[in-house]
């Protein structure tokens, strides 16, 4: 397979801008992107990989968190992404989570979130920027470390929620200087990685583009691997996210 198909979840309102940046990054990595939004029909062609993108806060009721009245949520998108992950995770479909998407991976695997990081990390500087001004430390020996080949890394910051209790089978792959979780990944098994920043907006940084190249490579390998009859087998039915 030369150009694997990667599904990209976005919000219906305004999400086309985010999708275009993901489409560019996936295309540069040798893949094809298809946008997934609540209410639209799924693509007929099986997905070979999945990006859970950034956007609105995740509904706190999903993970038993505190409901904040002044945040924007998207329950339809929450349901879509949980449904996609319900199919993708057991089948071993390669998944990259970005910002909200990283949090959604954690929630889908039984983890929880800090609803507002500044209520927990009171000394953390309040930063919201698309520019790479946040310094993050990558855990040595992780998949993320092997992909990025930069430690520490400078990334952007557009979030006010973060991972609290880790979901089943996940490990911390990066933290910032305040101790806030900045990346998670599967302890073992197929490609499953979530980053708290937005690599698609750092398109001029080669190390950030490598995240999409790693996803596309994993999708290509996954799609060409023969089914084994195990939960990680990638048969056509399992890959119809």
N, C-alpha and C positions, 0 to 999 in steps of 0.2 A: 504494500500500500504506500503510495507516494504522498498523498495529502489527506491525512485523517480528518474526520469531521469532529469539531469541538463545539459543544453547546455552551452558550454564554447567557447566564441569567441576568436580567436587568429589570429595573422598575419600568412600568408602562409609561408613566409621566416623566419625560425628560431623560429616559434611559438610553435613547438613541445616541447621545453624545458619548456616554461611557462605552456603548457597544462598538462605536466606530474606532475608538482607541484600542479596544481588545481585538477587534478584527484586524487592525493594522499589525499588532504585535504577533498574533497567531499566524497571519499571512507571512510575516517576515521569518517566522520559525518553520514554515513549510506546511502549515495546516490550513484548513478551511473553517470558518466560523459561521454559526447559525444562532440567531437571537432567540431566546426563550423568555416569554413574558406570560403572566397569568392570563388565562382565557383564550390564548391562541392554540391552534392545533400543534401537536408535536411533529417534528419532521418525520417523513416516512423512512428516510435512511437512518439506520442505527447510528447512535453516537459512539465515537471512539474515545472521547474524553469530555471533561466537563469543567467549566469555570463557573463558580458561584461568585458573582460580582458584588461590588459595593452598593451602598444605597441607604435606605431608611433603617431605623432601629428595628431590631427583632422584637416582636411582642413579648413582654416580660412574662405573660402567663404561660408561655411555652416551657420556660425553664424555672418557674417558680420565683421570679425576681420581683423587685418592687416596681409597680406601674407608675411611671412619671407622666403627669398630665400635659406637659409642654413639649413632648417629642412626637415626631411624625412616624407612624408605623404603617405597614402595608400587609395586612393579614392574608390577602390573596397570594402575595409573593411568598410569605412565610410558608403557606401550604404547598405551593409549587415546589419550592426548594427542598422542603422536607420530603416530599414525595419523590423528587429526583434522587436525593441522597439515599432514600430507602431502597431504591433499586440499584444505585451505583455502588454503594459501599460493600454490600455482600458479594457483588459480582466482581469486585476488584477493578472497576472502571477507574482510570486515572482522573484524579480530581485536584484542582487548584482553587483554593478559596482566597478571596481578596477582600480585606477589611471586614465588612459585614459577612462576607462569605466564609472567612476564617472562623468567625464566631458561630456561624450556622453549622459548620462542620462539628464544632465542639458541642453544640446543643444537640445535634442529631445523634451524637454518640453518648448522650446522657450527662454532658457537662453543664456548667452554669456560667453566667456572665456577671461582671460588675456593671450594673446599670448606668452608673456614672463614675468614671475612674477618678474624678477630682474629689469625690466624696470619700474615697478610700485612700488614694495617694495624694494627700493634701499638699505635699511639698513638690509635687510634679509641676513643672512649668506648663502653663496653658499654651498649647501650640496648635495652630490650624493653618497648614500651608501645603501647597502642591509642590513646593521646592524641597530638595533634599537637605533639610536642616536638622533632622532628628538623628541622633547617633544610637545605633543599636548594636548589641554584641551577639554574635552568632555562637551557638554552642558547638564546640569542636567535635568533629566526627559525625555530625548530623548530615542528613541528606541535603539540607539547606546549605550547610557549610561547603559541601562538595560542589553544589551548583553555583553559588555566588562567588566563591573564592575571594571574598573580601571580609575582613573582620578586624575592627568594627566596620560597619557600613553606614553611610548617610542615606536616609530615606525621608519621604514626606509623611505628613500626619494629618488625617482628616477625620479622626474618630473620637468619641467620648465614652465608648463602651470597650470592654476588653474581657478576655478569658479570666474566669475565676477558678472554679474547680474543673480540672481536666476531664474530658470525656474518656470513655473506655478505649484503651489501646493507643492513646495519644501521649506525646511527650513535648515538652517545651523546646523549641528550636532557636528562639531568640528573645532577648529582653532589652528594654531600654535602660537608661541610667537611673531611672526611678524604680526599677524592678517590675514594670508593667510588661506583661507578656506581649511580644511582638510577632511571634510566629509559633506555630505548632505543626507537628507532623506525626505520621503513623510510626509507632515503635518498630514495626516490622511489616513486611508485605508489600503490596502494590503501591504505586505513587499516590500519596495522599498528603497534601501540604497546604497550609494556610498561612498567609502573611497579613499583618495588620495594616501595612501600608499599601499604596497603589502603584505597582510597578509599571502598569500600562501608561501612566502619566510621566514616567521617567524614561521615555523612549530613547533618549540619547545616551543612556548609561548601559554599557554592554552587559554588565553583571545582572542588571534587572531584566534585560531581554532574555538572558539565559534561563530564567524561570519559565518562560513560555516555550523556549526550545526544549527544556527538559520535559514539560508536559506533552508536547507534540511527539517527542521521541518515545515517551512511555506509551502514548496512545497508539503509535505506529507498531511498536513491539507487541502491545497487548492485543491489537486487532489481528496480527498475523500469527499469534501463538495458537497452537492446537488446543481444543477443549480437552480437559483431563477428567471431568466428572467431579471436581472439587468445587467448593464455594468460590474459588478464585478463577474458575474457568470462564472464558469470555465468549460464550456462544452468542449467536445473534439475538436470541430472546433476552438474555441477561443484559445485553448492551443497548436494548431499547429503553433508554432512560425515560 
